[in-house]
Amino acid sequence: MQQVITAGQVLIGPARQRIRDGGVLVEDDTIVAVGDRREIEQQAGPAARHRHFPTTSTLLPGLINAHVHLCFDATPHFLENLIQADDLDLLPGMAGRAQQALGSGVTTVRDLGDRSGLAIRLRDAIARGDLPGPRILASAPPLTIRDGHCHFLGGAVSGEAEIQERVRQNAALGADVIKVMASGGQITPDSPPMWASQFTGAELAIIVEEAANHGLPVAAHAHGTESIAAATAAGVSTIEHCSWKGPDGPDRRDDVAKQMADKGIHACTALSRNWRALMERLGPAGTEEMYGRLVWLDELGVPLIIGTDAGLPGSVFDDLPGTMELFDHLGFPLDQVLDMVTTASADALGIGDRVGRIRPGYDADLIVVEGDPLARLDDLRNLRLVLARGREFQPPG
Ligand SMILES: [Zn+2]
């Protein structure tokens, strides 16, 4: 089936490139042409379905949330709810949350930690067309240490042999990416503090090497500066959180950040939309530590992408613009912020050859909004159309 979609402007990605009065021709699940509205209409066959949106509308690539946990339900009880449910009980909730994301214009999510590879099963069901949903890239249970950060997801390992075996198991489950908890975190009682490393540099290198044997990139959760440095040296693809914490407080290291920039390692800071309230609580110094690092990383050339850690308490699945507004608040140009959730994210996740741009041959993941998100991010909430691999999604109810 052919579809023609036209709008006042088409952001083809990178976000600075736009076509006024443009259109896209879609054939089944693929973009076949993009350009001037009249030319696109002329290329369409007689049976094509035409959708014309007003001159005040914007057509752009579907958004990417680069860090979510579909198996967490975003309530204060997310952990007990997970632990008490068996695998089959979790799947319907995960599907619902994936659809919440899609209904908000997010056509791709990267799930960085589930139990038993459930997000992979959901990914495959969506890809088969059994149910609507976004494209899912999934890591399966993250590697961690015994009693370490998120051990309850089932990925605890100790020593080289177990590390390699867990990577092989996740690859066999069908993982798109290997996730490792390189440092401690916040949500696991009696686990190492956030700044403390959970794996040695040598162990991280083994993870990267074994993942590469299966053609997989590595995403490293790293709050501590030592773990960021070790993950960078090991050559991971993305560093999650990237909080620069030392045992005695903030510990930003220019040399490590520059190595990240040189290696093209993306930082995905995985922050929720609740930054305004947090800034009030933290005060100016705490705010600078927590959020000033984003500006510092950008100044040193570290490529940034946006995830929200959706699934943790209060971190919802349907408000990616809420986190994008943080970057606006920090002074990032809006075209760069849009890039972080489309083109740059797709490149960072290894899918930049078919996702994150509006270009012939790319997957038809498109959204139309009323307004101009290059002028106001809030306009991303005025959704008029969500197309996921060519299929229109209308949120239930
Ligand atoms: Zn996370």
Residues whose N, C-alpha, C, O or C-beta is under 5 A from the ligand:
A	BS01	ZN	L112 D309
